[in-house]
């Protein structure tokens, strides 16, 4: 479905995602350097602050989604913007470690309130778009979550550029710009999002199917939905895989004796591929159908890690080639483009058919929280394998093997976990938010 054909509310939310990522990436990538150079904090303190920020966002997504279900998505989105403003203001005022830690936690908590609510609200546009398709038309249509991936990536690309431009005036200038960006988003959404008492849009009627009974506590219904929990655990492999751009790929550059400056070029490659290929890749996924798209996406991730494993070398090797690493990143991003929007598009299919939108925030929150847990556990295991491989001179590709196996498991199992009342084929998909 073309971008212009989505309702104004959906276009507003997509624009908000772009600006939200712009404000996030103008500040957070420079946080570690600012804490070290401008405020003299040590490595342990910096690591704790960054870890607390990540955990307060990923770890609190489920709570943020539950609050979105209780408060309504509009209130949760606006509150998320305000909490992030408060977090940036706290960082600007910080002169010691406790305030830095508080500011980092508030920054993460703002994202945990904002993102699940935004995804839940966008899912209504996805269902409405499905209901508007003409009978006998093309199978499937472009998911709104494809546009979420693209707009989010634009913000992620432009944010560091803005932050770098402001760095000459100091970290406080970047924080002030971030505060201004989030304030503008808050005002825009205040006027453009429908009020809570506005009538909820009616979603297209799907064919009648047997659904699970509505739980006594809808906020926790996602945890009682065993099929959905398994879906989240398998789907979390995608976030774990994509996170290797930040964890395993830098390690691989070091093992090959390549300059750290190559990392910036690899991030640029990932962003360029997303912006150029997301639409055609999602169109190919649409033609495949939902189950085949998921299998193809995870098989592609496995292929990316196989390239990394086969070409891997022991630490200390000099003169290693960048080409295998570039190939790994390119194939990894291709798989992520197939998977991320598809996964988000499927979440409403697991929500019991009570009233429209019930529990969606919690369901989207659980997807993100499982991804955060997978990243935390997976990176710890992979880091340990890297250490053991170097110490005992195992095959240098050994640390990549668990990721290959996880991706193949998800490729084989995930299509069987999909709800039986899921329309086929569903939209294809991608994305990530700050």
N, C-alpha and C positions, 0 to 999 in steps of 0.2 A: 504494500500500500504506500503510495507517495507520501512524503512528509506533510505536504500541504493539505492532504485529505484527512488527517487526524483532527479531532476537535481542538478548539483553541486551548482548552485546559491542558491537554496532553502536550501541545507544542510549548506552552508556558513551562511545564515541568521539565521538558527536555532542555529548554534554555536555562532553567535553574540549575540543572545538573552540570551543564557546561561551566556556568559561572562559579558554582560551588567547587568544582575541581580546580578552576583557575585560582581561586583564593587559597585552596588547600596546597596546591603544588607551588605556589609562589612563596610559601613559608616553610613547610615541613622538610623538604629536601635540604634546606640550609640550617636546620635546627641544630644538628650535631656540631657543625662547624662554628656556629655562633656561641654555643655553650662552652666550647673549648677555647676559642680565641678571644671573645668579648667578655666572657664571664668566668673563665678559668676553672671550669669544672673538669674533674678527672674522668677517665674512661669508664670506670665503674658507675659513676653518677650519670654519665651520658647514656650508657646502656640501659640503666634502670628507667630513665625518663622516656626513652624511645620505646622500650618494652611496655611500659605502663600505658603509653599512648595507643600502641597497637592493640593491647589487650582490652583497654577500655572501649575501643571501637568494635573490634571483631567479637570479643567476648560478651559484649552487651547488646549485640544485634537482636538476640531473642527477646531480651527485656524491652528493647526499643520497639520491636514489632508488637509485643503484647500491649505496650502503652498506646501504640497507634490504633489498635483495635478498641481500646477502652476510651481514648480521648477523641478519636477520629483522626484521619490522616492529615487534614489541614492543620490542626492544632499541633500535631507531632512534628510536622515539617517546619512550621514556624518556630516552635520551641527549639528544634535542632539548630536552626540558624542562630538563634539568640544565645544558646549555650556555646556554640563555637565562637561567637563574638566575645563572650565572657572569657573563654579559654585564651584567645589571642590577647585580650586586654590584660589577663593575669600574667601571661608570658612577658608582655611589655613592661609590666610593673615589677617583675621578679628581680630580686637582687640576691637571692640565696636559693639553695637547693629545694627546700619544701615548696616554695611558690612555683618554681619551675615544674616540679612534679605535679602540683595541682593544676597548673595551666595545661600541661600535656594531657592529663586525665580528662579535663573539661573539653579539650579539643577533640579527643576521641569520642567522648560521650555525645557530642553534638552530631557527629557522623552516625552514631548508632541510633539516634532519634530520627535523623533525616532520611537515611537511605531506605530502610524497610518500608516506611510510610510512603515514600515516593514510588517505590516499586509496586506496592500494593495498589496505589491509586492509578498508576499506569496500566496495571493489569486489566482494569475496567475498559480502557480504550482498546486493549487487545481483544477482549471478548466482544465489544461492540463492533469492532472492525470485522470480526469473523461473521457476525450476524448480518452485516451489510453486503456480503458477497453475493453476487447474482447466482441463481441456480444454473448449473452447467458451466460456470466460469472456470478460470484456471484453478487447479488444485493448490490450496494453500495461499497465503499472502504474507507479505513482509511484516514481521513482528515489530511492534513498537520498541521492543528491547534491542533490536538492531540499531535503531536510531539512538537509543540510550548509550550503547557502546560507542557510537561515533561521536556524539556530542561530549560524552565523558572523556574520550581520548583527545579531542581538540583542547579541552581544558587542561588535561594532563601535559600536553605538549607546550601550550602557551604559558602555563603557570611558571615553570622554571625560567623561561625567558624573562617574564616580568620580575621574578625574584632576583635574577642576575642583574637586571638593569637597576634595581633598587639597592643592590648590595653596596654600591659605592656610598650610599647615605647611611649605611648601617642596618642592623637587623631590625631595629625599631621601625624603620621606614617600610620594610617589607610587612611587618605586623600591622602597621597603620593601613597599608594598602589592602591587606587581607580583611581587616575590619570593615573598610569601606565597601569592599566587594560583597561581603556577607550582609551588610546593612542594606545595600541596594537590592539584593535577592530577597531579603525579608520584606521590604516595602513592596516590591513587585508582587510577591506571592500573596501578601495581605490583601491586595486589591484584585488580583486576578483569579485566585482560587475560590471556588464557590463556598458560601457560608455553610456551617454544619447543618442548618435546618433546611438547606436546599434539597429538593427532592432527589433521591438517588436515581441514577440512570438505570433503566431496566435493561438487563442483559438478555441476549438471545436465548430462547428456550432450546435446550439440548434434548436429545431423545431420552426418554425416561429410562433410568437404570437404577439398579439397587445400589444404595450408598450406605456407608457406615452410619450407625446411629450417632446423633449429636451428643457429644460428651457433656457431663454435668458442668464442667468448667471449660468453656470454649477457649479461654486464654491458653490452656495447657493441652488443648485438643491435638495440636500438632505432635506432641510427644507421645500421645496415645495411639496415633495413627502409625502402626508398625511399618506399613508399606512405605509411607512417606519418610520415616526415619531411615530406612534402608536406602531409599532414593537419595536422601541428603548425604549419607555416608559415602555412597558410591560417587555421587556428583562432586563431592569435596575434593576428589582427585584432580579435578580441573584447576581449582584454586591453588592446590599444592604444586601442581605442575607449573602453572604460570608464575608462581612465587620464586621458582628457580632462577628467573631472570635477576632477582635481587640477591639470591643466596649461592646457588651452585655455580652459576655462570661466572661470577667474579672469582670464585675459587678455581675454576677451570682455567681462566685466564692466567692466574698466578702460577698454576701447575705447569702451564706451557711457557712460562717466562715472557708473557706478553705484557705490554704497558697497560696500566690501569685506565689510561685515556681511551682505550678501545671500548670500555664499558659504555661511555657516552654514545659512541657510534652504534653500538648494539641496541641501546634504548631508542635511538633515532630510527633505526631499521624497524624495530617492533612497532613504533608509532606510525611510520610511513606505510607499512604493510596494512595496518588496521584501517587507516583512513582511505587507502586506495582500494583495498580488496574486500572490505567487510560486506558491501552490498552484493557483489557477484558471488562471494562465498556463501552468503545467506540464501541467495537464489538457488545455488546448487543444493544446499541443504534442504530447501523447500521441496525440490524435485525428488530428493531421496525419500522423504517422509521422516517422521519423528524418530522411530526406532533406529532406522538405518543411519540417520544423521548422527545420533548419539554414538553408535558403534564406530562409524567412520571417524568421528572427532577424537574418540579415545584411542583408536588404532593409530591415528596420526600423531598423537602425543607419544605413544609407545615408539613410533618410528623416529621421532625427534630424539628421544633419550637413547635409542639404539645407536644413532649417529654419534652422539656424545660418548657413549661407552666404547664403541669400536675404535674411535679416534683418540681416546683419552691417553694421557701419558703420565708418568710418575712426576711428582713435584721436583722442581729443580731443573727440568729439561729446558734447554735454551733453544731459541730459534723455532719454536712451534708455530704452526700455521694458524691464522685466524679463520680460514675458510670453513673448517669443520664446525667451529663455534657459531659462525654466521649461519651455516646451514641448520644447525640445531635450533637457533633462535627463530629462523624463518618458518621451519616446519612446526615448531611449538606454537607460534602465533597463529598459524593457519588452523591448527586443531582447536585452539582457544576460540577463534572466530566462529567455528562451527558449533561449539558447545555452549558458550556462556549465554547467548540469547535464547537458545533452545531450552536450556535448563530453567531460566527465569520464566519463559513462556508457559512451561508445563506446571508450575507451582499451583495455579488455581484449579487444575484438574484434580488435585488431591483434597481440596477443601470440601467438606460435606455440603450438599445442596440445601442449606438453610436459607437465610436471607442473603441477598447479594453482598459479597465482600466480607462476610463474617469470618474472622480469624485469619484473613490473608496476611496481615502485618506480622503475626506470630509465625506463620508458615515461611514467609520470606526471611524473617529474622533467624529461624532455625537453619535455613540453607547457609546463610553467611556465618553463623556461629560454628556450625560443623566444619566449614571451610577454614575458619581461624584455628580450630583445634587441630585439624589435619596439618596445617602449616606448622604449628608449634611442635607437634609430635614428629612429623615427617622430617623437618629440618634438623631436629635434635638427633634423630636416627641417622640421617645422611651425614651430618657432621661427624658423628662417631665413626661411621664407616670410612670416611675420608682419612681420619686419624689412624685407624687400624690398617687401612690399605698402605699408607705411607710407612707405618712402623714395621709391618710384616712383609712388605713388598708383594702384596697380592696383585692380581691382575688389576691394572689401573682403572678399568671400567666397572669394577665391582660396586662402587657407591651408586651407580645408576640403575643397577639391576632391580632393586625394590620398586623404583618408579615405573620401570617397564612392566613389571608384573602387575602392579596396581592398575595401570592404564589398560592392560589387556583384560584384567578381571572386570573393570567397569564396562569395557566395550562389549564383553560377552553377557554380563548380568543385567546391566541397566535397562535394556529394552524390555526385559521380562518383569521389571518392577513397575512399569507404567500402569496407571489405572486402566481397567478394562473399558471404562466409558470414555476414554480419551479419544477425541475426534482424530481421524487419520486421513491425510497427514496434517500435522500441526504446523504453524509457522516455524521457520528456521530463525536464527538468532544471534548474540555476543555481549561483553562489557565490564567496567569496574569503577568504583567511586571512591573518592577520598573521604 
